[in-house]
């Protein structure tokens, strides 16, 4: 259009090729004042910590306090405006006055849980830079402050309401760290894990929220630009399905550490590392996002952690850097133009106080040729959408319905290719036929069917399944694909150059198919899905490999279970939470590992070859 050659701000002719938005797919503009209803929000962190008996005994309180103390310099605070506050809770709420002129913090206790109020108007939320010394004083004491407690009550709901009162006028993050199930109203929850319901039609009810309080609270938070993040470190049932509602509707994260015990260094290191990275991560604040498209195309469904404020306006109090958002579109009218455009606008505030608009533009050619359409399809994007749709179906209906819908969608895709592209060319081919760019789609769909979030099983605890669903709906494709289809390497016969630096970085071993045919009795294998690292040790493995890898003299001395690889002395490797699996070790651990070998047949799901044959027959 000719308008591209005219600058509306200067009312002068301009060169369209010098306009960033016409030459780059992603452009960020500094927002003018009309895009602000108030000055840009500072980063606000309100840490809400469960200090009941289970939390103290597990070491969660001490580990969290130490991690925050060591991470104060990493919290985004470029313009020295970041604010921070603390609330601890059991059967009462404990606020902390952090006056920058005081030498010590002051604890203020509120026992009225039904009508929550703030004990004083000031100094509960303070500037991180100005009150640094008193904040450090509090955190250095917090780990021991409740060491003699016998209180087992958990008043999470009241603590969240108090936190909302404290920061709702500004916005920010409420970071909740809890180690037991909330058992005081509002928001009291009861253990509802029912082993008899697992693997049946009743299981879906356990994956849904048990109390409307948390969704209502999340919606209120979204309106006030407050994000809620949940760190769940329970030793028993945690009701991830209910508590993850808060992050889901406020753009937050859910982290789950089952059977957490800081006495196990692996547990403490994993939580401390992930919590520290969470605190240090740059985030976008008080954001709204809208996607527009060419005439004839309409946005129909949205997937991810946000609240849909209007029909197509997504409210995100926080935008984490590692979340994905999936949007479905439908063609409403006949498209006559050679291209269609999609444009996403994200209005947000940076961590350093600048209001910006990030614009992402995508132009796609229009075709009537089904062959061209299939040749342009992205199997990773399709898998991401299928994962989101499957989780949505599981929660609104049944897990079985979600699995059936996924299978039927694969049949539809392959059927459309066969009839629309191959047509009369195809004869009685013994193989399933699909274009090269989609050749891994059947494998990825099988991986999704066998994933802990969707797999048919009576052995998967509800919390684990719910947490897996949280990850399936928030992970970007580059993290989701290895989460579904783990990387699998042989360690005992690696080439000499593996592990050394090459022209493109560290040389990795050749990945293998996820099939038990690859196992050898004298082998050692590594499997990694982005969440856990497993090392499988064969019964006849050489003693030298045990010594080099695990500092053990023989197979018999290898300890099955969580471990930290002893021979890796660089800081990153020391933090890796590895799981050592012995061929005849812990049975549950062995089954967990084998559940990732997705090309094999299981009791309830067919093998990869059977899956391909099944799709071909349909």
LINKA-V441596 format. One record per residue. N is the residue number from 1. PHI is phi in degrees with one decimal (999 if undefined). D_FIRST is the distance of its C-alpha to the first C-alpha in whole Angstrom. Layout:
BEGIN
n->N phi->PHI d_first->D_FIRST
n->N phi->PHI d_first->D_FIRST
END
This chain:
BEGIN
n->1 phi->999 d_first->0
n->2 phi->-64.6 d_first->4
n->3 phi->-61.7 d_first->5
n->4 phi->-65.7 d_first->6
n->5 phi->-95.0 d_first->8
n->6 phi->-128.2 d_first->10
n->7 phi->-92.5 d_first->13
n->8 phi->-69.0 d_first->14
n->9 phi->-75.8 d_first->18
n->10 phi->-100.9 d_first->18
n->11 phi->55.0 d_first->16
n->12 phi->-135.6 d_first->16
n->13 phi->-65.2 d_first->14
n->14 phi->-140.9 d_first->13
n->15 phi->-92.0 d_first->13
n->16 phi->-60.5 d_first->10
n->17 phi->-77.5 d_first->13
n->18 phi->-99.4 d_first->15
n->19 phi->-87.4 d_first->14
n->20 phi->-58.6 d_first->16
n->21 phi->-69.4 d_first->14
n->22 phi->-94.3 d_first->12
n->23 phi->-121.8 d_first->15
n->24 phi->-132.5 d_first->17
n->25 phi->-70.3 d_first->18
n->26 phi->-124.9 d_first->20
n->27 phi->-134.7 d_first->20
n->28 phi->-122.0 d_first->22
n->29 phi->-111.6 d_first->22
n->30 phi->-75.7 d_first->25
n->31 phi->-75.2 d_first->25
n->32 phi->-72.1 d_first->25
n->33 phi->-62.5 d_first->28
n->34 phi->-67.8 d_first->27
n->35 phi->-93.6 d_first->26
n->36 phi->-122.4 d_first->30
n->37 phi->-97.0 d_first->33
n->38 phi->-162.9 d_first->36
n->39 phi->-59.8 d_first->36
n->40 phi->-54.0 d_first->35
n->41 phi->-70.9 d_first->38
n->42 phi->-79.3 d_first->40
n->43 phi->-63.7 d_first->41
n->44 phi->-128.2 d_first->44
n->45 phi->-122.7 d_first->46
n->46 phi->-108.9 d_first->49
n->47 phi->-92.9 d_first->52
n->48 phi->-114.2 d_first->54
n->49 phi->-119.5 d_first->57
n->50 phi->-72.1 d_first->59
n->51 phi->-119.1 d_first->63
n->52 phi->-71.9 d_first->65
n->53 phi->-54.4 d_first->68
n->54 phi->-60.8 d_first->65
n->55 phi->-68.4 d_first->63
n->56 phi->-69.5 d_first->65
n->57 phi->-64.8 d_first->67
n->58 phi->-76.3 d_first->65
n->59 phi->86.7 d_first->64
n->60 phi->-64.8 d_first->60
n->61 phi->-64.7 d_first->61
n->62 phi->-64.4 d_first->62
n->63 phi->-65.8 d_first->59
n->64 phi->-64.1 d_first->56
n->65 phi->-62.1 d_first->58
n->66 phi->-64.8 d_first->59
n->67 phi->-65.0 d_first->55
n->68 phi->-62.4 d_first->53
n->69 phi->-58.6 d_first->56
n->70 phi->-76.4 d_first->55
n->71 phi->-105.8 d_first->51
n->72 phi->-58.1 d_first->51
n->73 phi->-75.0 d_first->50
n->74 phi->-96.6 d_first->47
n->75 phi->-64.0 d_first->46
n->76 phi->-52.9 d_first->42
n->77 phi->-156.9 d_first->43
n->78 phi->-61.2 d_first->41
n->79 phi->-102.2 d_first->41
n->80 phi->60.3 d_first->45
n->81 phi->-107.5 d_first->44
n->82 phi->-60.7 d_first->45
n->83 phi->-113.7 d_first->47
n->84 phi->-145.3 d_first->50
n->85 phi->-152.2 d_first->52
n->86 phi->-138.2 d_first->55
n->87 phi->-132.3 d_first->56
n->88 phi->-112.7 d_first->59
n->89 phi->-151.3 d_first->61
n->90 phi->-141.0 d_first->63
n->91 phi->-92.3 d_first->65
n->92 phi->-133.6 d_first->64
n->93 phi->-106.8 d_first->61
n->94 phi->-117.4 d_first->62
n->95 phi->-97.7 d_first->59
n->96 phi->-131.4 d_first->60
n->97 phi->-80.9 d_first->60
n->98 phi->-119.2 d_first->58
n->99 phi->-59.9 d_first->59
n->100 phi->-65.5 d_first->58
n->101 phi->-89.7 d_first->61
n->102 phi->-88.3 d_first->63
n->103 phi->-86.2 d_first->65
n->104 phi->-133.2 d_first->65
n->105 phi->-72.3 d_first->63
n->106 phi->-120.8 d_first->64
n->107 phi->-87.6 d_first->64
n->108 phi->-123.1 d_first->64
n->109 phi->-103.4 d_first->65
n->110 phi->-119.2 d_first->64
n->111 phi->-100.3 d_first->66
n->112 phi->-81.3 d_first->64
n->113 phi->-90.7 d_first->62
n->114 phi->-82.9 d_first->61
n->115 phi->-121.5 d_first->60
n->116 phi->-67.9 d_first->58
n->117 phi->-140.5 d_first->58
n->118 phi->-89.0 d_first->57
n->119 phi->-69.6 d_first->61
n->120 phi->-155.5 d_first->59
n->121 phi->-79.1 d_first->56
n->122 phi->-122.9 d_first->56
n->123 phi->71.3 d_first->56
n->124 phi->-87.4 d_first->55
n->125 phi->-126.9 d_first->52
n->126 phi->-127.8 d_first->52
n->127 phi->-70.6 d_first->50
n->128 phi->-60.6 d_first->50
n->129 phi->-73.4 d_first->51
n->130 phi->-69.2 d_first->53
n->131 phi->-105.0 d_first->55
n->132 phi->-56.7 d_first->55
n->133 phi->-66.0 d_first->59
n->134 phi->-74.0 d_first->60
n->135 phi->-65.5 d_first->57
n->136 phi->-62.6 d_first->59
n->137 phi->-62.7 d_first->62
n->138 phi->-63.5 d_first->61
n->139 phi->-66.3 d_first->60
n->140 phi->-69.7 d_first->63
n->141 phi->-96.7 d_first->65
n->142 phi->-59.0 d_first->63
n->143 phi->-61.8 d_first->64
n->144 phi->-105.8 d_first->68
n->145 phi->-62.9 d_first->67
n->146 phi->-117.1 d_first->68
n->147 phi->-64.5 d_first->70
n->148 phi->-100.5 d_first->73
n->149 phi->-66.3 d_first->71
n->150 phi->-120.3 d_first->72
n->151 phi->-76.4 d_first->70
n->152 phi->-109.1 d_first->68
n->153 phi->-72.7 d_first->66
n->154 phi->-136.8 d_first->62
n->155 phi->-111.1 d_first->60
n->156 phi->-57.9 d_first->56
n->157 phi->-57.4 d_first->55
n->158 phi->-65.6 d_first->57
n->159 phi->-64.3 d_first->56
n->160 phi->-65.5 d_first->52
n->161 phi->-63.4 d_first->52
n->162 phi->-65.0 d_first->54
n->163 phi->-62.1 d_first->51
n->164 phi->-63.8 d_first->48
n->165 phi->-59.3 d_first->50
n->166 phi->-73.8 d_first->50
n->167 phi->-116.5 d_first->47
n->168 phi->-63.7 d_first->45
n->169 phi->-72.9 d_first->44
n->170 phi->-109.0 d_first->42
n->171 phi->97.9 d_first->41
n->172 phi->140.3 d_first->42
n->173 phi->-108.9 d_first->44
n->174 phi->-105.5 d_first->47
n->175 phi->-106.1 d_first->48
n->176 phi->-98.4 d_first->51
n->177 phi->-121.2 d_first->54
n->178 phi->-137.1 d_first->56
n->179 phi->-122.5 d_first->59
n->180 phi->-149.1 d_first->61
n->181 phi->-77.7 d_first->60
n->182 phi->-57.7 d_first->59
n->183 phi->-126.4 d_first->62
n->184 phi->-119.1 d_first->62
n->185 phi->-72.7 d_first->60
n->186 phi->-75.6 d_first->58
n->187 phi->81.5 d_first->56
n->188 phi->-66.6 d_first->59
n->189 phi->-124.1 d_first->59
n->190 phi->-116.0 d_first->62
n->191 phi->-59.7 d_first->62
n->192 phi->-127.6 d_first->61
n->193 phi->-62.6 d_first->61
n->194 phi->-125.8 d_first->63
n->195 phi->-55.8 d_first->63
n->196 phi->-70.5 d_first->64
n->197 phi->-86.0 d_first->61
n->198 phi->-64.2 d_first->59
n->199 phi->81.8 d_first->58
n->200 phi->-115.3 d_first->59
n->201 phi->-65.0 d_first->56
n->202 phi->-76.3 d_first->57
n->203 phi->-62.6 d_first->56
n->204 phi->-60.6 d_first->52
n->205 phi->-65.7 d_first->54
n->206 phi->-74.9 d_first->55
n->207 phi->-91.4 d_first->51
n->208 phi->-101.6 d_first->50
n->209 phi->-63.7 d_first->51
n->210 phi->-91.8 d_first->54
n->211 phi->-144.0 d_first->53
n->212 phi->-68.3 d_first->51
n->213 phi->-54.6 d_first->51
n->214 phi->-72.1 d_first->49
n->215 phi->-69.6 d_first->46
n->216 phi->-60.7 d_first->47
n->217 phi->-61.8 d_first->47
n->218 phi->-63.4 d_first->44
n->219 phi->-64.9 d_first->42
n->220 phi->-61.6 d_first->43
n->221 phi->-62.4 d_first->43
n->222 phi->-59.2 d_first->39
n->223 phi->-64.3 d_first->39
n->224 phi->-102.7 d_first->40
n->225 phi->61.3 d_first->38
n->226 phi->-108.9 d_first->41
n->227 phi->-105.1 d_first->41
n->228 phi->-118.2 d_first->44
n->229 phi->-116.0 d_first->45
n->230 phi->-117.4 d_first->49
n->231 phi->-113.0 d_first->51
n->232 phi->-107.7 d_first->54
n->233 phi->-121.0 d_first->57
n->234 phi->-69.8 d_first->59
n->235 phi->-82.6 d_first->62
n->236 phi->-128.0 d_first->62
n->237 phi->-59.4 d_first->60
n->238 phi->-113.5 d_first->57
n->239 phi->52.7 d_first->55
n->240 phi->-57.8 d_first->52
n->241 phi->-57.9 d_first->50
n->242 phi->-81.3 d_first->51
n->243 phi->-70.6 d_first->50
n->244 phi->-74.4 d_first->47
n->245 phi->-60.1 d_first->46
n->246 phi->-61.8 d_first->45
n->247 phi->-62.5 d_first->43
n->248 phi->-60.8 d_first->41
n->249 phi->-98.0 d_first->40
n->250 phi->-122.2 d_first->39
n->251 phi->76.8 d_first->37
n->252 phi->-99.0 d_first->41
n->253 phi->-119.2 d_first->43
n->254 phi->-115.0 d_first->46
n->255 phi->-119.7 d_first->48
n->256 phi->-132.2 d_first->52
n->257 phi->-126.3 d_first->55
n->258 phi->-64.5 d_first->57
n->259 phi->53.9 d_first->61
n->260 phi->-65.7 d_first->60
n->261 phi->-148.5 d_first->63
n->262 phi->-65.8 d_first->63
n->263 phi->-65.0 d_first->66
n->264 phi->-88.8 d_first->64
n->265 phi->-58.1 d_first->63
n->266 phi->-63.3 d_first->60
n->267 phi->-64.4 d_first->59
n->268 phi->-63.5 d_first->59
n->269 phi->-66.3 d_first->57
n->270 phi->-63.6 d_first->54
n->271 phi->-63.7 d_first->54
n->272 phi->-61.9 d_first->54
n->273 phi->-65.6 d_first->52
n->274 phi->-69.2 d_first->49
n->275 phi->-67.5 d_first->50
n->276 phi->-64.3 d_first->49
n->277 phi->-65.5 d_first->46
n->278 phi->-61.2 d_first->45
n->279 phi->-65.1 d_first->46
n->280 phi->-84.8 d_first->44
n->281 phi->-69.7 d_first->41
n->282 phi->-69.2 d_first->38
n->283 phi->-134.6 d_first->36
n->284 phi->-95.5 d_first->33
n->285 phi->-113.4 d_first->35
n->286 phi->34.6 d_first->34
n->287 phi->-105.9 d_first->31
n->288 phi->-132.5 d_first->29
n->289 phi->-133.3 d_first->26
n->290 phi->-139.7 d_first->24
n->291 phi->-114.2 d_first->21
n->292 phi->-115.5 d_first->18
n->293 phi->-144.1 d_first->17
n->294 phi->-61.7 d_first->15
n->295 phi->-57.5 d_first->16
n->296 phi->98.0 d_first->20
n->297 phi->-119.4 d_first->21
n->298 phi->-130.4 d_first->23
n->299 phi->-77.2 d_first->25
n->300 phi->-111.7 d_first->29
n->301 phi->-143.4 d_first->31
n->302 phi->-128.3 d_first->31
n->303 phi->-128.2 d_first->34
n->304 phi->141.7 d_first->35
n->305 phi->-97.1 d_first->37
n->306 phi->-169.9 d_first->35
n->307 phi->-123.0 d_first->36
n->308 phi->-80.9 d_first->33
n->309 phi->-77.3 d_first->33
n->310 phi->-124.5 d_first->31
n->311 phi->-61.6 d_first->30
n->312 phi->-139.1 d_first->27
n->313 phi->-107.7 d_first->28
n->314 phi->-96.9 d_first->30
n->315 phi->-97.8 d_first->32
n->316 phi->-129.7 d_first->34
n->317 phi->-54.9 d_first->36
n->318 phi->-134.0 d_first->36
n->319 phi->-121.6 d_first->34
n->320 phi->-66.6 d_first->36
n->321 phi->-77.2 d_first->35
n->322 phi->-117.4 d_first->36
n->323 phi->-100.3 d_first->35
n->324 phi->-119.6 d_first->33
n->325 phi->-132.4 d_first->31
n->326 phi->-113.5 d_first->30
n->327 phi->-127.5 d_first->28
n->328 phi->-96.0 d_first->28
n->329 phi->-125.5 d_first->26
n->330 phi->-129.8 d_first->26
n->331 phi->-92.5 d_first->24
n->332 phi->-92.5 d_first->25
n->333 phi->-133.8 d_first->23
n->334 phi->-69.0 d_first->22
n->335 phi->-94.5 d_first->19
n->336 phi->-109.8 d_first->17
n->337 phi->-81.8 d_first->14
n->338 phi->-72.7 d_first->15
n->339 phi->-137.7 d_first->14
n->340 phi->-123.8 d_first->15
n->341 phi->-121.1 d_first->14
n->342 phi->-122.0 d_first->17
n->343 phi->-134.8 d_first->17
n->344 phi->-106.3 d_first->20
n->345 phi->-118.1 d_first->21
n->346 phi->-116.6 d_first->25
n->347 phi->-88.8 d_first->26
n->348 phi->-152.2 d_first->29
n->349 phi->-111.4 d_first->32
n->350 phi->-76.7 d_first->33
n->351 phi->-62.0 d_first->37
n->352 phi->-103.0 d_first->37
n->353 phi->83.9 d_first->35
n->354 phi->-114.6 d_first->32
n->355 phi->-84.3 d_first->29
n->356 phi->-134.6 d_first->26
n->357 phi->-122.8 d_first->23
n->358 phi->-96.2 d_first->23
n->359 phi->-116.3 d_first->19
n->360 phi->-115.1 d_first->19
n->361 phi->-118.5 d_first->16
n->362 phi->-133.2 d_first->17
n->363 phi->-112.8 d_first->15
n->364 phi->-122.9 d_first->18
n->365 phi->-71.5 d_first->18
n->366 phi->-101.7 d_first->19
n->367 phi->-141.3 d_first->22
n->368 phi->-99.5 d_first->25
n->369 phi->-92.6 d_first->28
n->370 phi->-65.1 d_first->30
n->371 phi->-61.9 d_first->31
n->372 phi->-65.0 d_first->28
n->373 phi->-62.9 d_first->27
n->374 phi->-64.9 d_first->31
n->375 phi->-67.6 d_first->30
n->376 phi->-99.9 d_first->27
n->377 phi->-71.3 d_first->29
n->378 phi->-108.9 d_first->30
n->379 phi->-68.1 d_first->34
n->380 phi->-72.4 d_first->34
n->381 phi->-66.2 d_first->32
n->382 phi->-63.0 d_first->33
n->383 phi->-62.8 d_first->37
n->384 phi->-61.2 d_first->35
n->385 phi->-65.1 d_first->34
n->386 phi->-61.3 d_first->37
n->387 phi->-63.9 d_first->39
n->388 phi->-64.4 d_first->38
n->389 phi->-65.3 d_first->38
n->390 phi->-66.2 d_first->42
n->391 phi->-65.3 d_first->43
n->392 phi->-59.0 d_first->41
n->393 phi->-67.5 d_first->43
n->394 phi->-61.7 d_first->46
n->395 phi->-80.5 d_first->46
n->396 phi->-89.1 d_first->45
n->397 phi->-132.3 d_first->48
n->398 phi->-134.5 d_first->50
n->399 phi->-60.1 d_first->50
n->400 phi->-61.6 d_first->51
n->401 phi->-64.0 d_first->48
n->402 phi->-65.0 d_first->46
n->403 phi->-65.1 d_first->47
n->404 phi->-63.9 d_first->47
n->405 phi->-63.7 d_first->44
n->406 phi->-65.1 d_first->43
n->407 phi->-62.4 d_first->45
n->408 phi->-65.3 d_first->44
n->409 phi->-65.4 d_first->40
n->410 phi->-64.4 d_first->41
n->411 phi->-61.8 d_first->43
n->412 phi->-62.5 d_first->40
n->413 phi->-63.4 d_first->37
n->414 phi->-68.8 d_first->40
n->415 phi->-66.5 d_first->41
n->416 phi->-64.6 d_first->37
n->417 phi->-67.0 d_first->37
n->418 phi->-65.4 d_first->40
n->419 phi->-81.8 d_first->40
n->420 phi->-89.4 d_first->36
n->421 phi->-107.1 d_first->36
n->422 phi->-75.7 d_first->40
n->423 phi->54.5 d_first->41
n->424 phi->-75.8 d_first->44
n->425 phi->-69.8 d_first->43
n->426 phi->-84.3 d_first->45
n->427 phi->-109.8 d_first->49
n->428 phi->-85.9 d_first->51
n->429 phi->-71.8 d_first->50
n->430 phi->-74.9 d_first->52
n->431 phi->-112.5 d_first->49
n->432 phi->-73.5 d_first->46
n->433 phi->-110.4 d_first->43
n->434 phi->-157.0 d_first->40
n->435 phi->-65.4 d_first->37
n->436 phi->-57.9 d_first->37
n->437 phi->-72.3 d_first->35
n->438 phi->-117.9 d_first->36
n->439 phi->-68.1 d_first->40
n->440 phi->-93.2 d_first->41
n->441 phi->-61.8 d_first->40
n->442 phi->-59.8 d_first->43
n->443 phi->-66.8 d_first->45
n->444 phi->-67.4 d_first->42
n->445 phi->-68.7 d_first->43
n->446 phi->-65.6 d_first->47
n->447 phi->-60.4 d_first->46
n->448 phi->-66.9 d_first->45
n->449 phi->-63.9 d_first->48
n->450 phi->-94.1 d_first->50
n->451 phi->-71.0 d_first->49
n->452 phi->-59.7 d_first->51
n->453 phi->-72.9 d_first->48
n->454 phi->-128.4 d_first->49
n->455 phi->-60.4 d_first->52
n->456 phi->-74.4 d_first->55
n->457 phi->-166.2 d_first->57
n->458 phi->-102.8 d_first->60
n->459 phi->-112.5 d_first->60
n->460 phi->-93.4 d_first->57
n->461 phi->-59.5 d_first->58
n->462 phi->-58.9 d_first->55
n->463 phi->-61.3 d_first->54
n->464 phi->-64.4 d_first->53
n->465 phi->-67.1 d_first->51
n->466 phi->-63.4 d_first->49
n->467 phi->-65.7 d_first->49
n->468 phi->-60.9 d_first->47
n->469 phi->-65.7 d_first->45
n->470 phi->-59.0 d_first->44
n->471 phi->-69.3 d_first->43
n->472 phi->-60.6 d_first->41
n->473 phi->-96.1 d_first->39
n->474 phi->-122.5 d_first->38
n->475 phi->-69.3 d_first->38
n->476 phi->-69.1 d_first->35
n->477 phi->-56.1 d_first->35
n->478 phi->-67.5 d_first->36
n->479 phi->-98.3 d_first->39
n->480 phi->-67.0 d_first->40
n->481 phi->-62.3 d_first->40
n->482 phi->-66.6 d_first->43
n->483 phi->-67.9 d_first->45
n->484 phi->-82.8 d_first->45
n->485 phi->-123.7 d_first->46
n->486 phi->-61.4 d_first->48
n->487 phi->-82.5 d_first->48
n->488 phi->-132.1 d_first->52
n->489 phi->-127.5 d_first->54
n->490 phi->-93.1 d_first->57
n->491 phi->-100.9 d_first->59
n->492 phi->-78.8 d_first->62
n->493 phi->-130.3 d_first->61
n->494 phi->-69.4 d_first->58
n->495 phi->-60.8 d_first->58
n->496 phi->-60.0 d_first->59
n->497 phi->-80.2 d_first->56
n->498 phi->-65.0 d_first->54
n->499 phi->93.4 d_first->54
n->500 phi->-96.7 d_first->54
n->501 phi->-80.2 d_first->51
n->502 phi->-116.2 d_first->49
n->503 phi->-59.8 d_first->46
n->504 phi->-111.9 d_first->43
n->505 phi->106.6 d_first->46
n->506 phi->-67.1 d_first->48
n->507 phi->-79.8 d_first->49
n->508 phi->-97.5 d_first->50
n->509 phi->-67.8 d_first->52
n->510 phi->-72.6 d_first->51
n->511 phi->-66.1 d_first->50
n->512 phi->-116.1 d_first->52
n->513 phi->-64.8 d_first->51
n->514 phi->-83.0 d_first->52
n->515 phi->-137.4 d_first->55
n->516 phi->-67.7 d_first->59
n->517 phi->-62.0 d_first->60
n->518 phi->-81.7 d_first->59
n->519 phi->-77.1 d_first->62
n->520 phi->-123.4 d_first->65
n->521 phi->-61.4 d_first->68
n->522 phi->-98.4 d_first->68
n->523 phi->-100.2 d_first->64
n->524 phi->-132.7 d_first->62
n->525 phi->-133.5 d_first->58
n->526 phi->-117.9 d_first->56
n->527 phi->-127.0 d_first->53
n->528 phi->-139.6 d_first->50
n->529 phi->-119.5 d_first->48
n->530 phi->89.9 d_first->46
n->531 phi->-111.3 d_first->49
n->532 phi->-138.0 d_first->52
n->533 phi->-117.4 d_first->54
n->534 phi->-108.4 d_first->56
n->535 phi->-121.9 d_first->59
n->536 phi->-97.3 d_first->61
n->537 phi->-112.4 d_first->65
n->538 phi->-72.8 d_first->67
n->539 phi->-63.6 d_first->70
n->540 phi->-103.1 d_first->71
n->541 phi->-64.1 d_first->69
n->542 phi->-72.4 d_first->71
n->543 phi->-58.2 d_first->72
n->544 phi->-64.4 d_first->71
n->545 phi->-65.8 d_first->67
n->546 phi->-59.2 d_first->68
n->547 phi->-69.1 d_first->70
n->548 phi->-70.3 d_first->67
n->549 phi->-92.1 d_first->64
n->550 phi->-123.3 d_first->66
n->551 phi->58.1 d_first->69
n->552 phi->-119.8 d_first->71
n->553 phi->-77.4 d_first->74
n->554 phi->-159.3 d_first->74
n->555 phi->-58.6 d_first->72
n->556 phi->-63.6 d_first->74
n->557 phi->-87.0 d_first->73
n->558 phi->-71.6 d_first->70
n->559 phi->-91.0 d_first->69
n->560 phi->-80.0 d_first->67
n->561 phi->123.4 d_first->64
n->562 phi->-67.5 d_first->62
n->563 phi->-156.4 d_first->62
n->564 phi->-108.1 d_first->61
n->565 phi->-58.2 d_first->61
n->566 phi->-75.3 d_first->64
n->567 phi->-85.2 d_first->63
n->568 phi->-92.0 d_first->59
n->569 phi->-106.0 d_first->60
n->570 phi->-85.1 d_first->56
n->571 phi->-57.3 d_first->55
n->572 phi->-67.1 d_first->52
n->573 phi->-65.6 d_first->55
n->574 phi->-62.0 d_first->57
n->575 phi->-90.7 d_first->55
n->576 phi->-68.2 d_first->54
n->577 phi->-91.6 d_first->56
n->578 phi->-97.5 d_first->57
n->579 phi->-117.6 d_first->59
n->580 phi->-91.3 d_first->62
n->581 phi->-114.6 d_first->63
n->582 phi->-89.5 d_first->66
n->583 phi->-56.2 d_first->67
n->584 phi->-114.2 d_first->70
n->585 phi->-83.4 d_first->69
n->586 phi->-52.9 d_first->67
n->587 phi->-65.0 d_first->67
n->588 phi->-65.6 d_first->64
n->589 phi->-67.6 d_first->62
n->590 phi->-62.8 d_first->63
n->591 phi->-65.8 d_first->61
n->592 phi->-61.7 d_first->58
n->593 phi->-62.0 d_first->58
n->594 phi->-66.5 d_first->58
n->595 phi->-66.1 d_first->56
n->596 phi->-85.6 d_first->53
n->597 phi->-83.7 d_first->54
n->598 phi->-76.5 d_first->52
n->599 phi->-81.0 d_first->53
n->600 phi->-88.8 d_first->56
n->601 phi->-78.5 d_first->57
n->602 phi->-118.3 d_first->58
n->603 phi->-61.3 d_first->61
n->604 phi->-115.7 d_first->58
n->605 phi->-128.5 d_first->55
n->606 phi->-71.2 d_first->55
n->607 phi->-74.8 d_first->54
n->608 phi->-62.4 d_first->51
n->609 phi->-64.0 d_first->53
n->610 phi->-66.0 d_first->54
n->611 phi->-63.6 d_first->50
n->612 phi->-62.9 d_first->49
n->613 phi->-64.6 d_first->52
n->614 phi->-64.6 d_first->51
n->615 phi->-64.3 d_first->47
n->616 phi->-65.1 d_first->48
n->617 phi->-65.8 d_first->51
n->618 phi->-81.0 d_first->48
END
